[in-house]
Amino acid sequence: HFLLCLYGTLILSLILVGQLKEHKVIYILT
């Protein structure tokens, strides 16, 4: 259960970082 929770948190953080990078790229492109 602990590993599953840790894995979920890792995925969530990766998604958040990915979104931030996308926003930065869009901001630079425009």
N, C-alpha and C positions, 0 to 999 in steps of 0.2 A: 504494500500500500504506500509505503514511504517513497520507494523508487518511482512508482507511478506518479505520485504527486510532484516529485522532483522533475521527472521527465516532462510533465505538463507545464510546469513553470518555465523550464528551459525553452520549450516550443513557444510559449507565450512571449518570452523575452525576445526570441529570434524574430517573431512576427512583428513585434513593436520596432525592433531595430531596422528590419526590412522596410517598414512603412516610413520610418524617419529618413532612411537613405533615399527612398523613392521621392519623398517630398523635397529633399535637398536637390536631387537631380532635376526634378520638374522646376524648382525655383531657379536653378542655374540655367536651364534651357530657355526659360521664358524671359 
